[in-house]
Amino acid sequence: MAYVLFVSEERLKETTAITNNVDVEFLLPYLKIAQRKYIETALGTDLYEALQTKISGGTLSGAYQTLVNDYVSDALCHFAFYEALPYMHYKVMNKAVMLKNSDNATPISREELQDLRHNVLDTAEWFRKRIIDYLRHNNSSLPEYSTSTNEDIHPSKTAYSSAMNTDRRVQGINTRRLSNISLNDFLDADLQY
C-alpha cells in the first residue's frame, strides 16, 4: 500500500502558523515523520493501518472519520510543525548547512526557536491527549485499537512526553526534584511531602 497521509497540505497550513508560501515538498518529510512518530504511537499499529486502508479506499466513516477529522488531524499538524521548525531556518547543502536569509525578515535566535518549539509541542501534546481520551471512550467502535500484537506498536496511554523538573523553592518550600516523569504520571501520582 502506498503511504497515506492523514491530513492535507491545506489542513496543515490552515491549522498552524505555516504560511502558504512554504513548499509542500519541504513539509512532506516532517509530516510523514510526525504521523509515524506521534500518531501511530497513539493509535497502535493495527488502528493506524486500518485508518490508512480506509482513507486510501475511500471508506472512512463513522467513529474512524471522527477520529481522523476531529482528533488526529489537529495533533498531526502541530507535531509536523514541531518537527519542521528547526529546518525552516536552515538549508542542508552538499558542502554545508546554510542559514537561510531574507532582506526583509530577521531570523529568530536559538533560544526563541526553542521557546517556539516548546509552545508548539505543548499544543500538539494537548491534541494527542484528546486522541487518547477519544480512543478510551470509543474503543468498542474502533476494535483495532486493542488488537496490536508482538512487534506492533501498542497504543500509548500517555499523551505528554515532556519531562518536568520542579527543583525550585516555591513560597519557601523546597519541592522534590522530579526528573524524566511525564505530566500524566505526575498528575496521577499521589505525592507525599
C-alpha positions as CSV (number, residue, x, y, z in Angstrom):
1,M,0.0,0.0,0.0
2,A,1.2,3.5,-0.8
3,Y,2.0,5.8,2.1
4,V,-1.3,7.6,3.1
5,L,-1.2,10.9,4.9
6,F,-4.0,11.6,7.4
7,V,-4.1,15.4,6.6
8,S,-3.8,17.6,3.5
9,E,-1.3,20.4,2.9
10,E,-4.2,22.8,3.2
11,R,-5.2,21.5,6.6
12,L,-1.6,21.7,7.8
13,K,-1.3,25.3,6.7
14,E,-4.7,26.4,8.0
15,T,-4.2,24.8,11.4
16,T,-0.6,26.1,12.1
17,A,1.4,29.2,11.6
18,I,3.0,27.7,8.5
19,T,2.3,30.2,5.7
20,N,1.1,29.3,2.2
21,N,4.5,30.2,0.6
22,V,6.2,27.2,2.4
23,D,6.7,24.5,-0.2
24,V,4.8,21.3,0.4
25,E,7.9,19.3,-0.7
26,F,9.7,20.8,2.2
27,L,6.9,19.9,4.7
28,L,6.2,16.3,3.4
29,P,9.1,14.5,5.2
30,Y,8.2,16.1,8.5
31,L,4.5,15.3,8.1
32,K,5.5,11.6,7.5
33,I,7.8,11.6,10.5
34,A,5.2,13.1,12.7
35,Q,2.5,10.7,11.6
36,R,4.7,7.7,12.3
37,K,6.4,9.0,15.4
38,Y,3.4,10.6,17.3
39,I,0.2,9.4,15.7
40,E,1.0,5.7,15.2
41,T,2.2,5.5,18.8
42,A,-1.1,7.0,20.0
43,L,-3.2,4.7,17.8
44,G,-1.2,1.5,17.7
45,T,-0.2,-0.3,14.5
46,D,-3.5,-2.1,13.8
47,L,-5.7,1.0,14.1
48,Y,-3.1,3.1,12.2
49,E,-3.1,0.6,9.3
50,A,-6.9,0.4,9.4
51,L,-7.1,4.1,9.0
52,Q,-4.6,4.1,6.1
53,T,-6.7,1.4,4.4
54,K,-10.0,3.2,4.9
55,I,-8.6,6.5,3.7
56,S,-7.0,5.0,0.6
57,G,-10.1,3.0,-0.2
58,G,-12.4,6.0,0.4
59,T,-14.3,4.1,3.1
60,L,-13.5,6.3,6.1
61,S,-16.8,6.8,8.0
62,G,-18.3,6.7,11.5
63,A,-16.0,6.7,14.5
64,Y,-13.0,6.3,12.2
65,Q,-13.9,9.5,10.4
66,T,-14.5,11.4,13.6
67,L,-11.1,10.2,14.9
68,V,-9.2,11.4,11.9
69,N,-11.1,14.7,11.2
70,D,-11.7,15.8,14.8
71,Y,-8.7,14.5,16.7
72,V,-5.8,13.1,14.6
73,S,-5.6,16.0,12.1
74,D,-5.0,18.7,14.7
75,A,-2.4,16.7,16.6
76,L,-0.7,15.6,13.4
77,C,-0.5,19.2,12.0
78,H,1.1,20.5,15.2
79,F,3.5,17.6,15.5
80,A,4.6,18.1,11.9
81,F,5.1,21.8,12.6
82,Y,7.2,20.9,15.6
83,E,9.4,18.6,13.6
84,A,9.8,21.0,10.7
85,L,10.6,24.2,12.8
86,P,14.4,23.7,13.2
87,Y,14.8,23.1,9.5
88,M,12.8,26.1,8.3
89,H,15.8,28.3,9.4
90,Y,18.5,26.2,7.7
91,K,19.1,24.6,4.3
92,V,21.2,21.5,4.1
93,M,23.5,21.7,1.1
94,N,26.2,19.4,-0.3
95,K,29.1,21.2,1.4
96,A,27.5,22.7,4.5
97,V,24.4,23.6,6.4
98,M,23.4,27.1,5.4
99,L,21.4,29.7,7.3
100,K,18.6,31.0,5.2
101,N,18.5,34.8,4.9
102,S,16.0,37.3,3.7
103,D,16.2,41.0,3.0
104,N,13.0,41.9,4.8
105,A,13.0,39.4,7.7
106,T,15.2,38.7,10.7
107,P,15.7,35.2,11.9
108,I,14.9,34.4,15.5
109,S,17.5,33.4,18.0
110,R,18.2,29.8,19.0
111,E,16.5,30.4,22.4
112,E,13.5,31.9,20.7
113,L,13.2,28.9,18.4
114,Q,13.4,26.6,21.4
115,D,10.6,28.5,23.1
116,L,8.5,28.4,20.0
117,R,9.1,24.7,19.6
118,H,8.2,24.1,23.2
119,N,4.9,26.0,22.7
120,V,4.1,24.1,19.5
121,L,4.9,20.8,21.3
122,D,2.6,21.7,24.2
123,T,-0.3,22.3,21.7
124,A,0.5,19.1,19.8
125,E,0.5,17.0,23.1
126,W,-2.8,18.6,24.2
127,F,-4.3,17.4,20.9
128,R,-2.7,14.0,21.4
129,K,-4.3,13.8,24.8
130,R,-7.7,14.4,23.1
131,I,-6.9,11.4,20.7
132,I,-6.2,9.1,23.6
133,D,-9.3,10.2,25.5
134,Y,-11.5,9.7,22.4
135,L,-10.0,6.2,21.9
136,R,-10.5,5.2,25.5
137,H,-14.2,6.3,25.4
138,N,-14.9,4.8,21.9
139,N,-12.8,1.6,21.9
140,S,-15.8,-0.6,21.1
141,S,-16.3,1.4,17.9
142,L,-12.7,1.1,17.0
143,P,-11.8,-2.6,17.6
144,E,-8.3,-2.3,16.1
145,Y,-7.3,-0.1,19.0
146,S,-6.8,-3.1,21.2
147,T,-5.5,-5.8,18.7
148,S,-1.8,-4.8,18.1
149,T,0.4,-7.8,19.0
150,N,4.1,-8.8,19.1
151,E,6.3,-6.3,17.4
152,D,3.4,-4.0,16.5
153,I,3.4,-0.6,18.2
154,H,0.9,-0.8,21.0
155,P,-1.2,2.3,21.7
156,S,0.3,4.7,24.1
157,K,-1.8,5.8,27.1
158,T,0.5,8.8,27.7
159,A,0.0,12.0,25.8
160,Y,2.7,14.1,27.3
161,S,6.4,13.4,26.8
162,S,8.0,16.5,28.2
163,A,10.0,15.9,31.4
164,M,9.4,18.1,34.4
165,N,11.9,19.5,36.9
166,T,10.5,21.2,39.9
167,D,13.8,21.7,41.7
168,R,12.9,25.2,42.9
169,R,11.7,26.9,46.0
170,V,8.0,27.6,45.9
171,Q,6.9,30.1,48.6
172,G,9.8,29.0,50.8
173,I,9.1,25.3,50.5
174,N,11.8,23.1,48.8
175,T,9.9,20.9,46.4
176,R,11.1,17.4,45.3
177,R,13.1,17.1,42.2
178,L,11.1,15.2,39.6
179,S,13.1,14.2,36.5
180,N,12.0,12.2,33.5
181,I,8.5,11.9,34.6
182,S,5.6,12.6,32.2
183,L,3.0,15.1,33.0
184,N,0.3,12.4,33.1
185,D,2.3,10.4,35.6
186,F,2.9,13.5,37.7
187,L,-0.8,14.4,37.7
188,D,-1.8,10.8,38.5
189,A,0.8,10.4,41.3
190,D,-0.1,10.6,45.0
191,L,2.8,12.8,46.0
192,Q,3.8,12.9,49.7
193,Y,5.6,16.0,51.0
